[in-house]
Amino acid sequence: MDQHEDLKFLYSGTEINADVLKRMLEKNEIPALIRNDMNSGLAAGFGGSLSGFAAKVYVEEKDFEKAQKILKEFIESQEE
């Protein structure tokens, strides 16, 4: 993913769920980025946000609509 592309927030959840969603997106040729504020804060020597709910998934703006459809599938699969 080119770091100069406009990124748009898609999802926030556990690191595990964020990683599963990222893999689903990448299987559908949508590059994704996971940002984990908890890990960043701990590495810098501060606390972080709530443990387990710090991972955020971002996609390029041009892929956002397609990514939302995949996110919906992901959420529905979690409810089963």
C-alpha positions as CSV (number, residue, x, y, z in Angstrom):
1,M,0.0,0.0,0.0
2,D,1.4,3.4,-1.0
3,Q,1.8,5.5,2.1
4,H,0.7,8.6,0.2
5,E,-2.7,7.2,-0.7
6,D,-5.7,8.6,1.1
7,L,-6.7,6.1,3.8
8,K,-10.1,5.7,5.2
9,F,-11.0,4.1,8.5
10,L,-13.0,0.8,8.1
11,Y,-13.0,-1.2,11.3
12,S,-11.9,-1.3,15.0
13,G,-11.7,-4.4,17.1
14,T,-9.3,-6.9,18.5
15,E,-5.9,-7.5,16.8
16,I,-7.0,-11.1,15.8
17,N,-10.3,-9.9,14.2
18,A,-8.5,-7.0,12.5
19,D,-5.9,-9.5,11.0
20,V,-8.7,-11.8,9.8
21,L,-10.5,-8.9,8.1
22,K,-7.2,-7.7,6.5
23,R,-6.7,-11.2,5.0
24,M,-10.2,-11.2,3.7
25,L,-9.7,-7.8,2.1
26,E,-6.4,-8.8,0.6
27,K,-7.9,-12.0,-0.9
28,N,-10.2,-9.6,-2.7
29,E,-7.3,-7.5,-3.9
30,I,-7.9,-4.6,-1.4
31,P,-4.8,-3.5,0.3
32,A,-5.3,-2.9,4.0
33,L,-3.4,-1.4,6.9
34,I,-3.7,-2.3,10.6
35,R,-2.9,0.4,13.1
36,N,-2.6,-0.7,16.7
37,D,-2.6,2.2,19.1
38,M,-2.2,0.0,22.2
39,N,1.0,-1.5,20.9
40,S,2.3,1.9,19.9
41,G,1.6,3.3,23.3
42,L,3.2,0.5,25.1
43,A,6.3,0.7,22.9
44,A,6.6,4.4,23.7
45,G,6.3,3.7,27.4
46,F,2.7,4.9,28.0
47,G,-0.4,3.0,28.6
48,G,-2.7,2.6,25.6
49,S,-6.3,2.4,24.9
50,L,-8.4,-0.5,26.2
51,S,-6.5,-3.8,25.9
52,G,-7.7,-6.0,23.1
53,F,-9.7,-3.3,21.3
54,A,-7.0,-1.1,19.8
55,A,-6.5,-2.4,16.3
56,K,-8.0,-0.3,13.5
57,V,-8.2,-1.3,9.8
58,Y,-7.8,1.3,7.1
59,V,-8.2,0.9,3.3
60,E,-7.6,3.3,0.4
61,E,-10.5,5.6,-0.3
62,K,-10.9,4.2,-3.8
63,D,-11.6,0.7,-2.3
64,F,-13.8,1.8,0.6
65,E,-17.2,0.7,-0.9
66,K,-16.0,-2.7,-1.9
67,A,-14.3,-3.1,1.5
68,Q,-17.6,-2.2,3.3
69,K,-19.3,-5.2,1.6
70,I,-16.5,-7.5,2.8
71,L,-16.7,-6.0,6.3
72,K,-20.4,-6.8,6.3
73,E,-19.7,-10.5,5.4
74,F,-17.0,-10.6,8.1
75,I,-19.4,-9.2,10.8
76,E,-22.1,-11.7,9.8
77,S,-19.7,-14.6,10.0
78,Q,-18.7,-13.5,13.5
79,E,-22.4,-13.6,14.6
80,E,-22.8,-17.3,13.6
